[in-house]
Amino acid sequence: MSFNLLSSNWVPIQHQGRYQKIGLQQLLCGEVDGELCLPRDDMELACLQLLCAITQVLFTPKDKKELGRFVQQPLTSESYAEACKDKLDWFDLNHPQTPFMQIRGVNAKEPTCMDKLLAGVADGTNKAFVNPPGLGDALCGGCAAIALFNVANNAPSMGGGFKGSLRGSTPITVLIKGKNLRQTLWLNVLTAESAESAMPWYQETKGQRPNYIDTIKAEQKIPASSIGLNRGLLWQPAHFELLPVEDMATCSCCGCEEPVYQGFKKAKFNYSVEGVWPHPLSSRIFAVKKGEKEEKFPSFTTTAPTWTHLSKLVVDQLDDKQGQQAAPVLQQARTFMAADKIQLIVGGYRNNQATVLERRHELFSLAHGWAEHGLVIHKIIEGGLAYKTALRKALYLFAVGVKDKVHGSGVNLCDPVEANYYQQTENLLHQTFAGVNFAEPDSTLQVLNRKLRAAALDLFEQATEPYRQEPKMLKALALARRSLHKSLNELEPQGVNP
């Protein structure tokens, strides 16, 4: 029984309160519109990525003019059918020889439960307290395809020798949001010109097929510069094979009554990719060590909020020792969306090896001027972090005092207050990115810094209030308060000259 992502209804959307599953053709041909609707935010982000990848594979516009036409005008059913006719075998989840994102004949002693395909459900020592039982018992075709794609591209590897994605363990993904879902897909598709700019080997590799069709050999060493756009977007780093589809049942993820998959086989497969493949939806950061340029994809490694990463996701910078480069789709957007506001969908996981610690899926708005004034974005982030650092420094002083002079309180409030600072200032930072006049940002920066200063002072007073009645702590408290005011005065707005 075929389940083809090019012809089946598998895209879950909600429109005017009505939930339904539609096909990619209905979406790209403008027959139906709506917002993606999945119960898990990471699956929703992965679904969007998968839709963008398929659209890229089927229709790579030759230039900006053609991309603009695709953004404005829905496809005809004839052009959709024409693009699909030689790619149907790539996207059939049950294909007898080349199933989507799978390898036939995986040698495994016993099948693995489907919850292992849902990142974070089956790992971690506290999973039983966080995830309700049965969350991944059975998945329908659409959810199974999204889960396979997500594990291959975004989630930590299965651990124990299983290979991770081309972008490393848990990369941050950035997508541009359009006025509707159809436009969002096109805004995250590279033209042939942009693809060639991001990967100079684009032309000679554009005929490549995915590695689950044209397989690689065990222990093979693969230069990143030999991986074409289509092959890289659909790269399957591990050997997975779904068990045969079973009768109708309730999908544990979307809740629909459909034929379901209740397990899969997995096997380790070793190879190495040399170099970094420039994924269209990821920025890259660089560092020069011992004369060698090392690059990698940024990821969420701490609990710091997503806005603290925005500079390296949006702004290009490069000097002799380090640098950063925005995702190719953002570099492309600078050439035709520079005068407009832009909305970015940013997501990813924070992990500890194979264990998912946190999921993120957020929306950022940047005012017009974002493309030319990266320094302003950097300055906003720098300010937000500087006030946090001043607050943390004062609280540390309150805890440890000064050796042989002032006894510290012994109460370390740094981490919980830092978390409160990020929580209380998050909306303020979002509003600043969305509303700043990038050409003349000084007044916005002054207002921002004034509010950040007030937040830091309030949080300091709230955190230390319970200790004011303790005489032994008064000196440490006075010392910390004086340190905070000194640091805050040093952060008075200086403005920028974009």
TAJO-V446127 format. One record per backbone hydrogen bond with DSSP energy under -0.5 kcal/mol. NH is the residue of the N-H (numbers start at 1). CO is the residue of the C=O. Records with the same first field share a line. If there is no record, write none. Layout:
# TAJO-V446127
NH = CO ; CO
This chain:
# TAJO-V446127
5 = 91
7 = 4
8 = 4
10 = 8 ; 22
11 = 22
12 = 10
13 = 11 ; 20
14 = 35
15 = 18
18 = 15
19 = 17
20 = 13
22 = 11
27 = 23
28 = 24
29 = 25
30 = 27
31 = 26
32 = 26
35 = 14
37 = 12
44 = 40
45 = 41
46 = 42
47 = 43
48 = 44
49 = 45
50 = 46
51 = 47
52 = 48
53 = 49
54 = 50
55 = 51
56 = 52
57 = 53
58 = 54
59 = 55
61 = 59
67 = 63
68 = 64
69 = 65
70 = 66
71 = 67
72 = 68
73 = 69
75 = 28
80 = 76
81 = 77
82 = 78
83 = 79
84 = 80
85 = 81
87 = 84
88 = 84
90 = 87
91 = 87 ; 88
93 = 3 ; 91
95 = 92
100 = 92
102 = 99
103 = 240
104 = 97
106 = 103
108 = 106
112 = 264
116 = 113
117 = 114
118 = 115
119 = 117
121 = 118
122 = 115 ; 118
127 = 124
129 = 126
130 = 126 ; 127
131 = 127
135 = 132
137 = 134
139 = 261
141 = 259
144 = 140
145 = 141
146 = 142
147 = 143
148 = 144
149 = 145
150 = 146
151 = 147
152 = 148
153 = 149
154 = 150
155 = 150
162 = 159
165 = 168
168 = 165
172 = 298
173 = 347
174 = 281
175 = 345
177 = 343
184 = 180
185 = 181
186 = 182
187 = 183
188 = 184 ; 185
189 = 186
192 = 61
193 = 62
195 = 191
196 = 192
197 = 193
198 = 194
199 = 195
202 = 199
205 = 201 ; 202
206 = 202 ; 203
208 = 205
213 = 210
214 = 210
215 = 213
219 = 270
220 = 217
222 = 220 ; 272
223 = 221
224 = 274
226 = 223
227 = 224
228 = 226
232 = 228
233 = 229
234 = 230
235 = 232
237 = 235
239 = 267
240 = 238
241 = 265
243 = 263
246 = 260
249 = 258
251 = 249 ; 256
252 = 138
255 = 251
258 = 249 ; 256
260 = 247
261 = 139
264 = 112
265 = 241
267 = 239
272 = 220
274 = 222 ; 272
275 = 273
278 = 276
279 = 277
282 = 279
284 = 325
285 = 296
286 = 323
287 = 294
288 = 321
289 = 287 ; 292
292 = 289
294 = 287 ; 292
296 = 285
300 = 349
301 = 299
308 = 305
309 = 306
310 = 307
313 = 309 ; 310
314 = 310
315 = 311
317 = 324
319 = 322
323 = 286
324 = 317
325 = 284
327 = 313
328 = 279
329 = 280
330 = 327
331 = 327
332 = 328
333 = 329
334 = 330
335 = 332
336 = 333
337 = 333
340 = 337
342 = 366
343 = 177
344 = 364
345 = 175
346 = 344 ; 362
347 = 173
348 = 360
350 = 358
352 = 355
355 = 352
357 = 350 ; 355
358 = 350
360 = 348
362 = 346
364 = 344
366 = 342
367 = 433
369 = 338
370 = 367
372 = 369
373 = 369
376 = 373
377 = 373
378 = 374
379 = 375
380 = 376
381 = 377
382 = 378
383 = 379
384 = 380
385 = 381
386 = 382
387 = 383
388 = 384
389 = 385
390 = 386
391 = 387
392 = 388
393 = 389
394 = 390
395 = 391
396 = 392
397 = 393
398 = 394
399 = 395
400 = 396
401 = 397
402 = 406
405 = 402
406 = 402
408 = 400
409 = 398
410 = 399
412 = 410
413 = 411
417 = 413
418 = 414
419 = 415
420 = 416
421 = 417
422 = 418
423 = 419
424 = 420
425 = 421
426 = 422
429 = 425
430 = 426
431 = 427
432 = 428
433 = 429
434 = 430
435 = 431
436 = 432
438 = 368 ; 436
440 = 437
445 = 441
446 = 442
447 = 443
448 = 444
449 = 445
450 = 446
451 = 447
452 = 448
453 = 449
454 = 450
455 = 451
456 = 452
457 = 453
458 = 454
459 = 455
460 = 456
461 = 457
462 = 458
463 = 459
464 = 460
465 = 461
467 = 464
468 = 465
470 = 467
471 = 469
473 = 470
474 = 470 ; 471
475 = 471
477 = 473
478 = 474
479 = 475
480 = 476
481 = 477
482 = 478
483 = 479
484 = 480
485 = 481
486 = 482
487 = 483
488 = 484
489 = 485
490 = 486
491 = 487 ; 488
492 = 489
498 = 496
